[in-house]
Amino acid sequence: AMPDVPAPPPLDTERLLLRPLCADDAPAIQRIFPQWEVVRYLAEQVPWPYPEDGARTYVEQVALPAMRRGVQWHWSLRPRTEPGRLIGVISLMRDDPGNHRGFWLDPDYRGQGFMTEASEAVTDFWFEVLDQPVLRAPKAAANDGSRRLSERTGMRLVATEERGFVSGRQMAEIWEITREEWRAWRASGVSDASPH
């Protein structure tokens, strides 16, 4: 890892515990992740149908080595009420100039604002701890939940282009926010994240 790059710290929000991804998370990911509702709007690099060792391979050969190199940060999401239950993953990537943040959530936990909370926490880490100048996040134009999250958290739509997703080639929107815009948005009080 680069010497000045922090490992992902535990992050707590009002209702969630974000914990650095570890090898022990693979079985829970393997149980939840291979659902069409979870993968359909993810990048086409995700293998589908998802192999039986997909989660272990991803965690051990992709995510953990990238964290050790200091170019990616991955957290599991856990409800404070059930700290033993993994309900999703959120990631920051410094090694892909066009895609800095990604996430997925167990469909049973959607629609409650959990991912907005998690996104605020890791976006704050991106700007305030990693001191990055801008955060970019592409998403399928059809992915309403993800787009609403970007709108709610102060991001701007800057481009549309065709991209490959698990569900095929379709229009994608590129959303971004600068460090200055993020700080202004946080200072405006629109954010619902508690201090951490």
C-alpha positions as CSV (number, residue, x, y, z in Angstrom):
1,A,0.0,0.0,0.0
2,M,1.1,3.6,-0.5
3,P,2.5,4.7,2.9
4,D,0.2,7.8,3.2
5,V,-3.0,6.0,2.3
6,P,-5.2,5.0,5.3
7,A,-6.9,1.6,5.3
8,P,-10.7,1.8,5.5
9,P,-11.7,2.8,9.0
10,P,-14.9,1.6,10.6
11,L,-17.5,4.2,9.8
12,D,-20.8,4.6,11.8
13,T,-23.9,6.4,10.7
14,E,-27.2,6.9,12.4
15,R,-28.5,3.4,11.5
16,L,-25.5,1.6,10.0
17,L,-22.1,0.2,10.8
18,L,-19.7,0.3,7.9
19,R,-16.9,-2.2,8.5
20,P,-13.8,-2.8,6.3
21,L,-14.5,-5.7,4.0
22,C,-12.7,-8.9,5.0
23,A,-12.4,-12.5,3.8
24,D,-15.0,-13.7,6.3
25,D,-17.6,-11.6,4.5
26,A,-17.5,-13.8,1.4
27,P,-20.2,-16.3,2.4
28,A,-22.7,-13.6,3.2
29,I,-22.0,-11.8,0.0
30,Q,-22.4,-15.1,-1.9
31,R,-25.8,-15.7,-0.3
32,I,-27.2,-12.2,-1.1
33,F,-25.4,-10.9,-4.2
34,P,-26.4,-13.3,-7.0
35,Q,-29.9,-11.8,-7.5
36,W,-30.9,-10.2,-10.8
37,E,-32.3,-7.2,-8.7
38,V,-28.8,-6.7,-7.2
39,V,-26.6,-7.2,-10.3
40,R,-28.7,-5.9,-13.3
41,Y,-27.3,-2.4,-13.2
42,L,-23.7,-3.3,-12.3
43,A,-20.9,-3.2,-14.7
44,E,-20.7,-6.0,-17.3
45,Q,-17.4,-7.2,-15.7
46,V,-19.5,-8.9,-13.0
47,P,-19.8,-12.6,-14.1
48,W,-23.4,-13.7,-14.7
49,P,-24.6,-16.3,-13.9
50,Y,-22.6,-15.7,-10.8
51,P,-20.2,-18.6,-10.0
52,E,-20.4,-20.5,-6.7
53,D,-17.0,-19.2,-5.7
54,G,-17.6,-15.7,-7.1
55,A,-17.7,-13.8,-3.8
56,R,-14.6,-15.5,-2.4
57,T,-12.7,-14.9,-5.6
58,Y,-13.7,-11.2,-5.7
59,V,-13.0,-10.5,-2.1
60,E,-9.6,-12.4,-1.9
61,Q,-8.3,-11.7,-5.4
62,V,-9.7,-8.3,-6.3
63,A,-11.0,-6.2,-3.3
64,L,-8.5,-7.1,-0.6
65,P,-5.4,-6.7,-2.8
66,A,-6.7,-3.4,-4.1
67,M,-7.2,-2.2,-0.5
68,R,-3.6,-3.3,0.4
69,R,-2.3,-1.3,-2.6
70,G,-4.2,1.7,-1.3
71,V,-6.3,2.2,-4.5
72,Q,-9.7,0.9,-3.3
73,W,-11.6,1.0,0.0
74,H,-14.5,-1.5,0.6
75,W,-16.9,-1.6,3.5
76,S,-19.7,-4.1,4.4
77,L,-23.0,-2.5,5.5
78,R,-24.6,-3.8,8.7
79,P,-27.7,-2.5,10.5
80,R,-26.9,-1.2,14.0
81,T,-29.8,-3.4,15.2
82,E,-28.2,-6.5,13.6
83,P,-24.4,-6.0,13.5
84,G,-23.9,-9.6,12.4
85,R,-25.9,-9.2,9.3
86,L,-24.2,-8.0,6.1
87,I,-26.8,-6.2,3.9
88,G,-24.6,-4.7,1.2
89,V,-21.2,-3.3,0.2
90,I,-20.0,0.2,-0.7
91,S,-16.7,0.9,-2.3
92,L,-14.4,3.8,-3.3
93,M,-12.0,3.3,-6.2
94,R,-9.1,5.6,-6.9
95,D,-7.8,3.5,-9.7
96,D,-10.6,4.1,-12.2
97,P,-10.8,7.8,-13.2
98,G,-14.4,7.5,-14.4
99,N,-15.9,5.5,-11.5
100,H,-15.0,6.4,-7.9
101,R,-17.9,5.0,-5.9
102,G,-20.0,1.8,-6.2
103,F,-22.5,0.0,-4.1
104,W,-25.1,-2.7,-3.9
105,L,-27.8,-3.4,-1.3
106,D,-29.9,-6.5,-0.3
107,P,-33.3,-5.8,-2.0
108,D,-35.0,-6.5,1.4
109,Y,-33.4,-3.3,2.8
110,R,-34.1,-1.0,-0.1
111,G,-36.2,2.1,0.0
112,Q,-35.3,3.1,3.5
113,G,-32.4,5.5,2.9
114,F,-29.7,3.2,4.1
115,M,-27.5,3.7,1.0
116,T,-27.8,7.4,1.1
117,E,-26.5,7.3,4.7
118,A,-23.6,5.0,3.7
119,S,-22.8,7.1,0.6
120,E,-22.6,10.3,2.7
121,A,-20.2,8.6,5.1
122,V,-17.8,7.2,2.4
123,T,-18.0,10.4,0.3
124,D,-16.9,12.4,3.3
125,F,-14.0,10.0,3.7
126,W,-13.1,10.4,0.0
127,F,-12.9,14.2,0.2
128,E,-11.9,14.9,3.8
129,V,-9.5,11.9,4.6
130,L,-8.3,10.9,1.1
131,D,-8.4,14.6,0.0
132,Q,-9.6,13.8,-3.5
133,P,-10.7,16.7,-5.7
134,V,-13.8,15.2,-7.4
135,L,-16.0,12.1,-7.1
136,R,-17.5,10.6,-10.3
137,A,-20.1,7.9,-10.4
138,P,-21.6,6.4,-13.5
139,K,-25.0,4.6,-13.3
140,A,-27.5,3.1,-15.7
141,A,-30.0,5.8,-16.7
142,A,-32.7,3.3,-15.8
143,N,-31.4,2.8,-12.3
144,D,-33.9,5.2,-10.6
145,G,-32.8,4.6,-7.0
146,S,-29.2,5.3,-7.7
147,R,-30.0,8.4,-9.7
148,R,-32.2,9.7,-6.8
149,L,-29.4,9.1,-4.4
150,S,-27.0,11.2,-6.5
151,E,-29.6,14.0,-6.8
152,R,-30.2,13.9,-3.0
153,T,-26.5,14.1,-2.2
154,G,-25.7,17.2,-4.2
155,M,-24.2,15.6,-7.3
156,R,-24.5,17.0,-10.9
157,L,-25.2,15.1,-14.1
158,V,-22.3,15.8,-16.4
159,A,-22.6,13.3,-19.3
160,T,-24.5,10.5,-20.8
161,E,-22.9,7.6,-22.7
162,E,-23.6,4.0,-23.6
163,R,-22.0,1.5,-21.3
164,G,-22.1,-2.3,-20.7
165,F,-24.0,-3.6,-17.7
166,V,-24.9,-7.1,-16.6
167,S,-28.3,-6.5,-18.2
168,G,-26.7,-5.4,-21.5
169,R,-25.5,-2.2,-23.2
170,Q,-27.6,0.8,-22.3
171,M,-27.5,4.5,-21.6
172,A,-25.5,5.5,-18.5
173,E,-25.4,8.8,-16.7
174,I,-22.1,10.1,-15.3
175,W,-22.7,12.1,-12.0
176,E,-20.0,14.1,-10.2
177,I,-19.4,16.4,-7.3
178,T,-16.2,18.4,-6.4
179,R,-14.7,18.6,-3.0
180,E,-15.8,22.3,-2.8
181,E,-19.4,21.5,-3.8
182,W,-19.5,18.7,-1.3
183,R,-18.4,20.9,1.5
184,A,-20.9,23.6,0.6
185,W,-23.6,20.9,0.4
186,R,-22.7,19.6,3.8
187,A,-22.6,23.1,5.3
188,S,-26.0,23.9,3.8
189,G,-27.6,21.4,6.3
190,V,-29.3,19.4,3.5
191,S,-27.4,16.3,4.6
192,D,-29.2,14.0,7.0
193,A,-26.0,12.2,8.1
194,S,-25.1,12.5,11.8
195,P,-21.6,13.6,12.6
196,H,-19.2,10.7,13.0
